[in-house]
Structures are given as C-alpha cells and as structure tokens.
Amino acid sequence: MLEKPILGVIGGSGFYNFTGLTDVETIELDTPFGKPSSPIAIGTLNQRRVAFLARHGIGHTLLPAEVNYRANIYALKALGVQYVVGVSACGSLRHDFEPGHMVVPDQLVDFTRGRKSSFFGDGLVVHVGVADPFCNELSTLLVAAADQSGANVHKGGAFITIEGPRFSTRGESNLFRAWGITIVGMTACPEAFLAREAELSYATLAHITDYDVWHVTEAPVSVDMVVRTLGQNAEKANQTIANLVGMLPEQNDCNCTHALADAIITNRAHIKPEARQKLGVLVEKYLSE
C-alpha cells in the first residue's frame, strides 16, 4: 500500500515541476468530476511524501477558467493529503509589496464568473463557512518556511481572483486598490473554497511578478514579466516548500478538518444514493453517524 502524501502542492504559472522530489511515482487518477489538470507526481521531500500537480496542465495548456479545480482537489483528497499549498503568480496593488516578494494572503475576494465553485448539489446541499478562507495554522507555518528560505515574504493581505485570461484594465486595477485589495491573480478561486469543502488545510504562496497596470512609473504586466520573475523566485519557492514539509504535524486537527460537521443541511433520509456514492470521499464520515 502506498504511503499517503501529507502535502499536496498545486503549481501555477512558472511552477510546473518540483525539482526537490525523489523516489517519484506518477499516477493518473479519474474522479467523479473528471480528470485532474495533470498526472500527479508523488515523491519524497524532507523524508515525507508529497504530491505535486500542475494546475494548468503539462506545458501550460489550460486557461484559468478551464482548470478542473474540483477534480484537482478531489484527487488530492482521495490520495489522503491533509495539507494543500497553491503556488500562484500575482500582481501587486500596493507600493510596498514589490515584484520578487512573496505573499501568504489571509483573505480572498471572488471576482470570477461561472466557475464550478462547489462539489455539492444534485440532492446534497452543503453550506460551508469560509469567513477565513485560508487555513491560519498552515499559513503561519508557510510564512515561517518562506522566511527560512531567505524570501521577502508578507503575511496577510486580501487576494482578488479575476476571471482572466486577460489582465486587468487600469480602471479595474484602481478599483481594486480603492477596495483595499492587496494582490490580484486568476486561480485562487474556487480552489480555496473547494479545499475547505474537502476539509483540507489550504494556503496560498503567491509570487508577486508585477504591479498589475495601476503603477504609473512601471510597465504594465506582461507574460514575459510574469515568467521572468517566477523563474528568479523558483529556487526560493522550492526551498520554502521543503522547509514547510518538515514543520507539518503528523496529524492535522485544525478547524479546517471539521468544516462539514455542521454544514450539511439536507435531511439524511433524503440524500440520493448516487449523491452519497459520488461524494463519499468528502462526506461519508458524517452520513454514517
């Protein structure tokens, strides 16, 4: 029987593979929500098993809106992962959050349109709480791990997810700044919300690549700018994850792991067998009580 990976890493733009993994086995999974974005590489890092998934597919073939977020999170849950870190590129909406810095945000604003943001429906209704959408315990460890790697990391900040694939207009960028938003990206939603529904501890390691388009003395964001900055940060990102793995408790028992305890509103007698079968990985422990 395969040893369960303790951590799942979802790599975003510019973070397509994990160079520190050893004893790697690659597996292809199917889920009730379809296939994940890529095969999942499971390897050893800092003496523990870690799963790595490329969010945009091998070769970066998926738009942010085309990513099968539900399949990605479901697959990590099915593998036994307890913690998930989403690595993302982002634009800064503040002068003091500079390109090359990292951010571990603590708030999230969803500005996407039409993405599948829940596992539930079709006879099973769940209302999960996401007042604090990122796991505080995991985020705190992630900041400490980034500090150890020598990264310039900021703890906290509001992360707005836009639909993409286009970058923001200046009007939108200035609006987000007026709202007090810290960073802007394209993939944190619904990834964070689905992780909460799956009772996984989730945190984001966001790499600032640019000043979006609001900054009057800096060039507007471009693909070249994003890729170049991410390449410069890759080593620190890898080291941050390696440091984090060594800090993780053997057994996760934070509030995230009980997120569905009081969230299922459908009367148990009225849950359809097919819904129960489809979502058993997520809810069976509550339905069998």
MARVO-423902 format. One record per residue: residue number from 1; x, y, z of N, C-alpha, C in turn. Coordinates in steps of 0.05 Angstrom, whole numbers. Example, Ala and Ser with C-alpha at 12.3 -4.5 7.8 and 13.67 -1.06 7.14 Angstrom:
BEGIN
1, 264, -114, 156, 246, -90, 156, 264, -66, 156 .
2, 257, -45, 142, 273, -21, 143, 258, 1, 157 .
***
This chain:
BEGIN
1, 17, -24, 0, 0, 0, 0, 18, 25, 0 .
2, 11, 44, -17, 26, 68, -19, 24, 85, 6 .
3, 47, 97, 14, 46, 116, 36, 31, 141, 28 .
4, 13, 150, 44, -3, 174, 37, 14, 199, 38 .
5, 12, 216, 17, 27, 241, 19, 14, 260, 39 .
6, 30, 273, 55, 19, 292, 75, 11, 319, 63 .
7, 26, 327, 42, 22, 353, 30, 17, 351, 0 .
8, -2, 367, -10, -6, 369, -38, 2, 397, -47 .
9, 18, 399, -68, 27, 425, -79, 15, 428, -107 .
10, 0, 450, -110, -12, 456, -136, 5, 478, -149 .
11, 20, 471, -169, 37, 491, -182, 23, 507, -203 .
12, 27, 533, -202, 15, 551, -221, 35, 560, -242 .
13, 29, 583, -254, 46, 594, -276, 75, 595, -267 .
14, 92, 584, -283, 121, 585, -278, 131, 564, -257 .
15, 113, 549, -246, 120, 529, -226, 108, 502, -234 .
16, 120, 491, -255, 108, 468, -269, 118, 441, -259 .
17, 140, 441, -244, 150, 416, -233, 165, 422, -207 .
18, 169, 402, -192, 182, 405, -166, 209, 390, -167 .
19, 230, 406, -167, 257, 394, -171, 267, 379, -147 .
20, 256, 383, -123, 267, 371, -99, 256, 343, -93 .
21, 237, 333, -108, 225, 307, -103, 243, 284, -111 .
22, 245, 264, -94, 260, 239, -101, 241, 216, -99 .
23, 249, 192, -109, 232, 168, -109, 204, 174, -120 .
24, 204, 187, -143, 179, 197, -154, 164, 175, -169 .
25, 138, 173, -164, 120, 157, -180, 98, 175, -190 .
26, 91, 172, -215, 70, 189, -227, 45, 172, -231 .
27, 23, 183, -221, -2, 168, -224, -23, 185, -238 .
28, -40, 172, -253, -63, 185, -266, -88, 176, -253 .
29, -104, 195, -243, -129, 190, -229, -152, 200, -246 .
30, -175, 187, -241, -201, 197, -251, -218, 203, -226 .
31, -236, 222, -228, -253, 229, -206, -282, 231, -216 .
32, -301, 233, -198, -329, 237, -207, -332, 264, -222 .
33, -312, 281, -220, -313, 307, -233, -295, 309, -257 .
34, -285, 286, -266, -267, 285, -289, -238, 282, -280 .
35, -220, 286, -299, -192, 282, -294, -179, 308, -283 .
36, -160, 306, -265, -145, 329, -256, -129, 342, -279 .
37, -119, 366, -274, -105, 381, -295, -81, 365, -306 .
38, -68, 349, -290, -44, 335, -299, -42, 309, -283 .
39, -25, 290, -292, -18, 268, -275, -5, 279, -249 .
40, -8, 264, -227, 2, 273, -201, 28, 259, -195 .
41, 49, 275, -190, 75, 264, -182, 77, 262, -152 .
42, 82, 238, -142, 85, 234, -113, 114, 226, -107 .
43, 127, 241, -90, 155, 235, -85, 162, 242, -56 .
44, 187, 238, -49, 197, 243, -22, 210, 270, -21 .
45, 204, 286, -1, 216, 312, 4, 219, 315, 34 .
46, 243, 320, 42, 249, 324, 71, 238, 300, 86 .
47, 242, 276, 75, 235, 250, 88, 205, 245, 90 .
48, 189, 260, 75, 160, 256, 76, 149, 256, 48 .
49, 126, 243, 44, 114, 240, 17, 98, 265, 11 .
50, 102, 275, -13, 89, 299, -23, 78, 294, -51 .
51, 54, 305, -56, 41, 303, -83, 43, 330, -97 .
52, 50, 329, -123, 52, 353, -139, 34, 351, -163 .
53, 19, 372, -168, 0, 373, -191, 4, 399, -205 .
54, 6, 399, -232, 9, 423, -248, -19, 434, -254 .
55, -25, 457, -242, -52, 468, -244, -61, 473, -273 .
56, -43, 483, -290, -50, 490, -317, -44, 468, -337 .
57, -38, 444, -327, -32, 421, -345, -3, 421, -353 .
58, 6, 398, -364, 33, 396, -373, 37, 414, -398 .
59, 56, 432, -396, 61, 450, -418, 43, 475, -417 .
60, 29, 479, -395, 11, 502, -391, -9, 505, -414 .
61, -28, 487, -415, -47, 486, -437, -75, 495, -428 .
62, -79, 500, -403, -106, 507, -393, -108, 536, -384 .
63, -128, 550, -393, -135, 576, -383, -143, 574, -354 .
64, -141, 596, -339, -151, 595, -311, -180, 585, -309 .
65, -197, 593, -327, -225, 584, -326, -229, 555, -336 .
66, -209, 544, -349, -211, 517, -359, -200, 496, -340 .
67, -187, 505, -318, -176, 486, -299, -199, 471, -285 .
68, -196, 445, -282, -216, 429, -269, -210, 429, -239 .
69, -217, 451, -226, -210, 454, -197, -222, 432, -180 .
70, -246, 424, -186, -259, 403, -170, -244, 377, -172 .
71, -236, 370, -196, -222, 344, -199, -195, 346, -185 .
72, -181, 369, -187, -155, 372, -174, -157, 368, -144 .
73, -176, 382, -131, -178, 380, -102, -188, 352, -93 .
74, -208, 342, -108, -219, 315, -102, -197, 294, -103 .
75, -180, 296, -124, -158, 276, -127, -139, 277, -104 .
76, -131, 301, -95, -113, 304, -72, -126, 293, -47 .
77, -152, 298, -43, -166, 287, -20, -166, 257, -21 .
78, -172, 245, -44, -173, 216, -47, -146, 203, -42 .
79, -124, 218, -47, -97, 207, -42, -90, 208, -12 .
80, -106, 221, 4, -100, 223, 33, -85, 247, 42 .
81, -82, 267, 23, -68, 291, 30, -83, 306, 53 .
82, -68, 318, 71, -80, 333, 93, -77, 364, 90 .
83, -56, 372, 76, -50, 400, 73, -46, 405, 43 .
84, -54, 429, 34, -51, 437, 6, -39, 465, 5 .
85, -19, 469, -11, -8, 496, -17, -12, 501, -47 .
86, -25, 523, -53, -28, 531, -80, -7, 553, -86 .
87, 10, 547, -106, 30, 567, -114, 19, 583, -137 .
88, 19, 609, -135, 7, 626, -155, 23, 651, -161 .
89, 21, 660, -186, 32, 686, -194, 11, 707, -187 .
90, 19, 731, -180, 0, 752, -174, 12, 779, -181 .
91, -6, 798, -183, 2, 826, -187, -2, 841, -161 .
92, 16, 860, -155, 14, 876, -130, -4, 900, -135 .
93, -20, 907, -114, -36, 931, -115, -27, 951, -94 .
94, -3, 946, -83, 9, 964, -63, 38, 970, -70 .
95, 47, 995, -64, 75, 1002, -69, 95, 985, -54 .
96, 88, 978, -29, 107, 964, -12, 108, 934, -16 .
97, 90, 923, -33, 91, 895, -40, 103, 894, -68 .
98, 129, 889, -69, 144, 893, -94, 147, 867, -110 .
99, 151, 869, -136, 157, 846, -152, 181, 831, -142 .
100, 179, 805, -140, 200, 788, -128, 194, 780, -100 .
101, 175, 795, -86, 167, 787, -60, 146, 764, -61 .
102, 142, 751, -38, 121, 731, -36, 100, 741, -16 .
103, 75, 731, -19, 53, 738, -1, 39, 712, 7 .
104, 33, 710, 32, 15, 688, 42, -10, 703, 51 .
105, -30, 705, 34, -54, 721, 40, -72, 709, 61 .
106, -88, 726, 74, -107, 715, 93, -136, 720, 86 .
107, -141, 735, 64, -168, 740, 55, -170, 736, 25 .
108, -195, 732, 16, -200, 725, -12, -225, 738, -22 .
109, -224, 750, -46, -247, 762, -59, -251, 748, -86 .
110, -275, 739, -91, -281, 724, -116, -293, 742, -137 .
111, -278, 748, -158, -287, 765, -180, -290, 748, -205 .
112, -292, 722, -202, -295, 704, -226, -324, 702, -234 .
113, -328, 689, -257, -355, 687, -267, -359, 658, -278 .
114, -378, 644, -266, -387, 618, -278, -370, 594, -272 .
115, -350, 596, -255, -334, 572, -248, -349, 554, -229 .
116, -345, 528, -231, -357, 509, -213, -343, 512, -186 .
117, -357, 523, -166, -344, 530, -141, -352, 512, -117 .
118, -366, 491, -123, -375, 472, -102, -376, 444, -112 .
119, -370, 425, -94, -374, 397, -101, -404, 389, -99 .
120, -419, 405, -85, -446, 396, -77, -468, 406, -95 .
121, -492, 394, -91, -514, 399, -109, -525, 371, -117 .
122, -545, 371, -134, -557, 346, -144, -566, 328, -121 .
123, -579, 340, -101, -591, 325, -80, -576, 325, -54 .
124, -554, 339, -53, -539, 341, -27, -530, 370, -24 .
125, -543, 384, -5, -538, 413, -2, -521, 418, 22 .
126, -499, 433, 18, -480, 439, 39, -473, 469, 38 .
127, -472, 482, 61, -465, 510, 62, -440, 512, 81 .
128, -417, 513, 68, -392, 513, 84, -384, 541, 92 .
129, -372, 544, 115, -363, 571, 124, -335, 577, 113 .
130, -333, 601, 102, -307, 609, 91, -300, 638, 99 .
131, -309, 646, 123, -303, 673, 132, -273, 678, 131 .
132, -258, 658, 139, -229, 659, 137, -221, 637, 118 .
133, -218, 644, 92, -216, 623, 72, -190, 608, 71 .
134, -169, 619, 83, -143, 605, 84, -138, 595, 112 .
135, -126, 572, 114, -120, 560, 140, -99, 576, 155 .
136, -106, 587, 178, -88, 604, 193, -63, 588, 202 .
137, -67, 564, 211, -45, 548, 221, -25, 542, 199 .
138, -35, 533, 176, -18, 527, 154, -4, 552, 143 .
139, -19, 574, 141, -8, 599, 131, 15, 609, 149 .
140, 12, 606, 175, 33, 614, 194, 58, 598, 189 .
141, 55, 572, 186, 78, 555, 180, 91, 562, 153 .
142, 74, 568, 133, 84, 575, 107, 101, 600, 107 .
143, 92, 620, 123, 108, 645, 125, 135, 639, 138 .
144, 135, 622, 159, 160, 615, 173, 178, 600, 154 .
145, 167, 583, 137, 183, 567, 118, 195, 586, 97 .
146, 180, 606, 88, 190, 625, 68, 212, 642, 81 .
147, 208, 650, 105, 229, 665, 119, 255, 650, 120 .
148, 254, 624, 126, 277, 607, 128, 291, 605, 101 .
149, 276, 607, 79, 288, 605, 52, 302, 631, 44 .
150, 298, 652, 60, 310, 678, 52, 292, 695, 35 .
151, 267, 687, 31, 249, 702, 15, 239, 726, 29 .
152, 233, 747, 15, 219, 771, 26, 190, 765, 25 .
153, 178, 757, 48, 151, 747, 48, 133, 765, 66 .
154, 109, 770, 57, 89, 785, 72, 67, 767, 82 .
155, 61, 769, 107, 39, 753, 119, 13, 770, 119 .
156, -7, 759, 106, -33, 772, 105, -37, 790, 81 .
157, -62, 796, 76, -70, 812, 53, -93, 799, 39 .
158, -109, 816, 25, -132, 806, 11, -124, 800, -18 .
159, -132, 777, -28, -125, 767, -55, -151, 767, -71 .
160, -153, 782, -93, -176, 781, -110, -170, 764, -134 .
161, -189, 746, -140, -186, 728, -163, -204, 739, -186 .
162, -191, 746, -209, -206, 755, -232, -209, 731, -252 .
163, -228, 734, -270, -234, 713, -288, -211, 707, -308 .
164, -198, 727, -318, -177, 723, -338, -190, 713, -364 .
165, -175, 705, -384, -145, 704, -383, -132, 731, -387 .
166, -148, 751, -394, -136, 778, -398, -127, 789, -371 .
167, -109, 808, -372, -101, 823, -348, -121, 845, -344 .
168, -120, 858, -321, -139, 879, -313, -136, 904, -331 .
169, -158, 919, -333, -156, 946, -344, -146, 964, -321 .
170, -137, 989, -328, -128, 1007, -308, -152, 1015, -289 .
171, -176, 1017, -301, -199, 1023, -284, -204, 1002, -264 .
172, -202, 976, -272, -207, 954, -253, -185, 954, -232 .
173, -160, 957, -241, -137, 956, -222, -140, 978, -201 .
174, -147, 1002, -209, -151, 1024, -190, -175, 1020, -172 .
175, -196, 1006, -183, -219, 999, -166, -211, 980, -144 .
176, -196, 960, -152, -187, 940, -132, -170, 954, -110 .
177, -153, 973, -118, -138, 987, -98, -155, 1003, -79 .
178, -176, 1016, -91, -195, 1031, -74, -210, 1014, -54 .
179, -213, 989, -61, -227, 970, -44, -208, 960, -21 .
180, -183, 966, -23, -164, 956, -3, -152, 929, -9 .
181, -155, 920, -34, -144, 894, -42, -113, 896, -44 .
182, -100, 874, -37, -71, 874, -36, -58, 863, -61 .
183, -68, 840, -71, -57, 827, -94, -79, 816, -112 .
184, -73, 812, -138, -93, 803, -157, -81, 779, -173 .
185, -98, 759, -176, -90, 735, -192, -114, 722, -205 .
186, -110, 698, -216, -132, 686, -232, -140, 658, -223 .
187, -129, 647, -202, -134, 618, -196, -141, 611, -167 .
188, -139, 630, -148, -144, 623, -120, -173, 615, -115 .
189, -191, 625, -131, -220, 618, -130, -226, 601, -155 .
190, -239, 579, -152, -251, 568, -128, -234, 548, -113 .
191, -208, 548, -119, -190, 528, -107, -192, 527, -76 .
192, -190, 551, -64, -191, 553, -35, -217, 543, -24 .
193, -240, 550, -37, -266, 543, -27, -270, 512, -29 .
194, -261, 500, -50, -263, 471, -54, -246, 456, -33 .
195, -223, 467, -27, -206, 455, -7, -220, 455, 20 .
196, -234, 477, 26, -250, 478, 52, -272, 457, 51 .
197, -286, 454, 29, -307, 434, 27, -296, 406, 30 .
198, -271, 402, 22, -258, 376, 24, -244, 372, 51 .
199, -247, 393, 69, -235, 392, 96, -205, 389, 95 .
200, -193, 403, 75, -164, 404, 73, -154, 431, 83 .
201, -132, 432, 97, -120, 458, 104, -106, 469, 79 .
202, -113, 493, 72, -104, 505, 46, -92, 533, 52 .
203, -69, 537, 39, -56, 563, 39, -45, 569, 12 .
204, -41, 595, 6, -30, 604, -19, -3, 616, -15 .
205, 16, 608, -32, 42, 621, -34, 42, 637, -60 .
206, 37, 663, -57, 34, 680, -81, 60, 694, -87 .
207, 68, 693, -112, 93, 706, -121, 85, 732, -135 .
208, 95, 754, -125, 89, 780, -139, 107, 782, -163 .
209, 95, 785, -186, 111, 787, -211, 110, 815, -223 .
210, 92, 832, -214, 88, 857, -228, 71, 875, -210 .
211, 66, 900, -219, 48, 919, -206, 21, 921, -220 .
212, 12, 899, -232, -12, 899, -248, -10, 922, -269 .
213, -30, 940, -270, -28, 961, -290, -33, 989, -278 .
214, -35, 991, -251, -42, 1016, -239, -18, 1034, -235 .
215, 6, 1023, -234, 30, 1038, -226, 39, 1055, -250 .
216, 40, 1082, -247, 45, 1100, -269, 74, 1100, -278 .
217, 93, 1091, -261, 121, 1092, -268, 132, 1064, -275 .
218, 116, 1044, -274, 125, 1017, -281, 110, 1007, -305 .
219, 122, 989, -321, 110, 978, -345, 86, 961, -337 .
220, 64, 961, -353, 41, 944, -347, 50, 914, -348 .
221, 35, 898, -333, 41, 869, -332, 41, 857, -360 .
222, 59, 838, -364, 61, 823, -389, 69, 794, -383 .
223, 64, 776, -401, 72, 748, -397, 102, 746, -392 .
224, 118, 760, -408, 147, 759, -405, 155, 768, -376 .
225, 142, 788, -366, 148, 798, -339, 142, 777, -318 .
226, 119, 764, -321, 110, 743, -303, 130, 720, -302 .
227, 136, 709, -326, 153, 686, -328, 181, 692, -318 .
228, 192, 715, -324, 219, 722, -316, 221, 724, -286 .
229, 202, 737, -273, 203, 739, -243, 199, 713, -230 .
230, 181, 696, -240, 176, 670, -228, 201, 653, -231 .
231, 215, 655, -253, 240, 640, -256, 260, 647, -235 .
232, 262, 673, -229, 281, 683, -209, 273, 673, -181 .
233, 247, 668, -176, 238, 660, -150, 236, 630, -146 .
234, 240, 615, -167, 235, 586, -166, 250, 572, -144 .
235, 276, 578, -141, 292, 565, -121, 282, 570, -93 .
236, 274, 595, -87, 263, 602, -61, 237, 588, -56 .
237, 220, 585, -77, 195, 572, -74, 199, 542, -68 .
238, 217, 529, -82, 223, 501, -76, 234, 498, -48 .
239, 251, 515, -39, 262, 513, -12, 241, 518, 9 .
240, 223, 537, 3, 201, 543, 22, 184, 518, 26 .
241, 177, 504, 5, 160, 480, 7, 175, 459, 22 .
242, 201, 455, 17, 217, 435, 31, 218, 442, 61 .
243, 221, 467, 68, 221, 475, 96, 194, 469, 109 .
244, 173, 475, 94, 146, 471, 105, 141, 442, 111 .
245, 149, 424, 94, 144, 396, 98, 154, 386, 125 .
246, 178, 396, 132, 189, 388, 158, 175, 400, 182 .
247, 158, 420, 178, 144, 433, 200, 116, 422, 205 .
248, 105, 407, 186, 77, 398, 187, 73, 377, 209 .
249, 52, 380, 225, 46, 359, 244, 38, 333, 230 .
250, 43, 311, 243, 37, 285, 231, 7, 282, 226 .
251, -9, 293, 244, -38, 291, 241, -51, 319, 243 .
252, -65, 326, 223, -77, 352, 222, -104, 352, 237 .
253, -107, 370, 256, -133, 371, 270, -142, 400, 274 .
254, -135, 417, 254, -144, 445, 256, -174, 446, 248 .
255, -186, 469, 251, -214, 472, 245, -222, 465, 217 .
256, -204, 467, 198, -210, 460, 170, -218, 431, 167 .
257, -208, 414, 184, -213, 385, 182, -241, 378, 192 .
258, -255, 398, 203, -283, 393, 212, -303, 412, 199 .
259, -295, 422, 175, -311, 443, 162, -339, 435, 155 .
260, -344, 409, 151, -371, 400, 143, -388, 390, 166 .
261, -377, 391, 190, -390, 379, 213, -418, 391, 217 .
262, -422, 417, 213, -448, 429, 216, -457, 443, 190 .
263, -447, 433, 168, -452, 447, 142, -472, 432, 125 .
264, -478, 406, 130, -496, 391, 114, -525, 397, 122 .
265, -541, 408, 105, -568, 416, 112, -589, 396, 102 .
266, -582, 380, 82, -601, 361, 71, -607, 339, 92 .
267, -633, 333, 95, -641, 311, 113, -628, 285, 103 .
268, -615, 271, 121, -601, 247, 114, -618, 227, 99 .
269, -643, 225, 106, -661, 206, 94, -668, 213, 65 .
270, -662, 238, 57, -669, 247, 30, -644, 249, 12 .
271, -621, 241, 22, -597, 242, 5, -598, 219, -15 .
272, -596, 225, -40, -598, 205, -61, -573, 186, -59 .
273, -577, 160, -64, -554, 142, -63, -532, 149, -82 .
274, -539, 160, -106, -518, 167, -125, -502, 191, -115 .
275, -515, 210, -101, -500, 233, -89, -482, 223, -67 .
276, -492, 205, -51, -476, 194, -30, -451, 179, -40 .
277, -455, 164, -62, -433, 149, -74, -413, 168, -86 .
278, -423, 188, -100, -405, 207, -114, -388, 223, -95 .
279, -399, 231, -72, -386, 249, -53, -377, 235, -28 .
280, -377, 209, -28, -370, 194, -4, -343, 201, 7 .
281, -323, 206, -10, -296, 213, -1, -297, 238, 17 .
282, -316, 255, 12, -318, 281, 26, -336, 279, 51 .
283, -358, 263, 49, -379, 266, 70, -386, 240, 85 .
284, -375, 217, 77, -385, 192, 88, -382, 191, 118 .
285, -362, 203, 130, -358, 201, 159, -381, 215, 173 .
286, -395, 234, 160, -418, 247, 173, -444, 233, 167 .
287, -446, 219, 145, -470, 205, 138, -473, 178, 151 .
288, -451, 167, 161, -452, 141, 173, -457, 142, 203 .
289, -458, 167, 214, -463, 170, 243, -491, 163, 251 .
***
